[in-house]
Amino acid sequence: TVGGGGKILQVVQSAKTDTASWSAHATTRVATGLTASITPSATTSKILIQYMINIGYQGSNSQYYLHLFKDSTEINNGDAAASRKRAHNGWGGSFNGNLEEYMSNTQSGMFLDSPSTTSSISYSIKHTDATGTGTYYINRSHRDHNAAGYDPRFASNIILMEVGA
């Protein structure tokens, strides 16, 4: 029989070790490049999504939000409340001066999805900004100087696990 209560049936990992950038947008979800696909073996299976993403940003950026997508549908975000933005994860705040120019935030998250299909599914992390200004980077800082003690390069990962029902 296919499945088995709570057993891990398959694991898919996508590691992104290169860098990329995108222009911030306040309402349109922008792809970060962190994505993975899985084909469930049974319609009763669940998919456990886990990710870790490293995002660099300009000193003037103060808040950003991450959005979890299943194919083209946003999943697992907060409830609607007046004019507040909805997201899966976010970072807010700013450091002193321009210190954040050579920093990167590491965000992580997870969600257990019930896709009810045996067709291939793609899960991805997208991004919005509080105000829609500036540039963001995956796996590097904004400044990106070639210095041994600062501005490192990072890896971001997404792991999908099929869990038997």
N, C-alpha and C positions, 0 to 999 in steps of 0.2 A: 504494500500500500504506500501511497505517497504521503509524506508528512509524518507526523508523530509529535504529539503535544510538547511544544516548547523546544524542540531540537533545532539546531542550526543546520539548515539544508544546503546552503551555499553562501559564500562570502565573495564580494566584489570590492576591490579597492581601486581608486583612481588617485594617483599622487601627482600633484602639479609642482614642479620644481623650478620652472622658468618664471620669468616676470612678465607682467603686462600692465597696462594702465587704461583708465577710462575716465571720461568727464562725468562729474557728478550731475545727478538729476533729482529733483525733489519729488516727482510723481512717477516717472517711468522707471520700471525696474531694469537695471543695467546688468548684463551678464558679467560675472567675475572670472569666468573660465573654469570654475570648479564644478565638475559634473561627472556623473557615473550612471551607467545603465545596468539593469538586471532583468532577467526573465524568470518570473516565479514559476515553480513547478506545479502549483495547485492554486485554485481560486480562493482557497481558505487560508493560504499562507499570509503572514504579515511580513512587512519589510522594516527592519530597524535601520534607520539612517543616522550615522554619526559623522560629524565633520569637524575639522580644525582649519581655520583660514587665517592667514597673516595679511593685514592690510596696512599699508603706509599712506600717509596723508599730509597735506600742507598744514602749516601752523595756523592758518586762518579757519580751518575746518573744525567744527566743534561737536557735531553729532552726525552719526550715520546709522543706517538700519540694514539688516540682512533679511532676506526673504527666501524661504524654502519653496522650491517648485517641484511638482510632479508633472513632467512633460510641460504643458503650457499653463497649468493651473497652480496658483499659489495655495499652499497648505500650511496649517499650524501657525496661524498668526493670531494676535490678540483680538478680543472682541471690539466691535465698533463702539466708540464713545464720543459723541458730538463731532468736533472737527479734528480730533486726534488721529495721527497716523497709526496704521496697523503694521506690525512687523513680527517676524519670528525671533529676532535677536537684535541687539543694538549696542552702540557705544556712545556715551555722551560725556562731555567735559573737555577741558583743555589744560595743558600744562603751562608752566611759566615760559615766557619768551618764545623762542623758536625751537626749543628742545625737541618738540615732537617732529620736527623736520627730519631728524635722523632716527626716528623711532618707528616701530610697527606694532600694531595691536594684534594680539592673538585672540580670536573669537572661536568658541566651540559651541556645538549644540547637538541635540538628538531628538528623534521623534520616531514613534512606532506607527507605521502606516498600514492600512488594510485596503490594498488596491483591488481585490476581487477580480483578478485577471491572470491569465497565463501569457499575455502579450508582453513584449519588452517595454520597460518603463525607464524613463530618464529622470534622475533627480539632480537638481542644480541649486546653487546659491547665487542669488542676485542681490543688488545693492541699490539703495537710495540714500540721499543726503537730506538733512533737515531743511536746507535752503536751496540746494541745487547749484552750488558754486564749487569751483576747484577741481583738482585731479586726484584720483585715488590709484593705488598701486597694489598688486598682489605680489607677495614674497620679496618686497624690497621697501626701503624707506623712500620718502619724497626726495631728500637731498641726494642720496645714493653716491656719496663720495667713496673713493677707493682708499679707505683707511682701515688698517687692521683692527682697531679697537671699536670702530663705529660702523654704522650702515651695513649690517650683515645681510646676507641672503637667507631666505627661509624656504620651507616646504609647506604646502597646504595639502590636506587629504580629505577624501570623502570615502566612507566605508558603508556598504550596503550589505545587510545580512538577511537572508530569507529565513524566517522562523516558522516552523511547522505548527499547524493548529492542533 
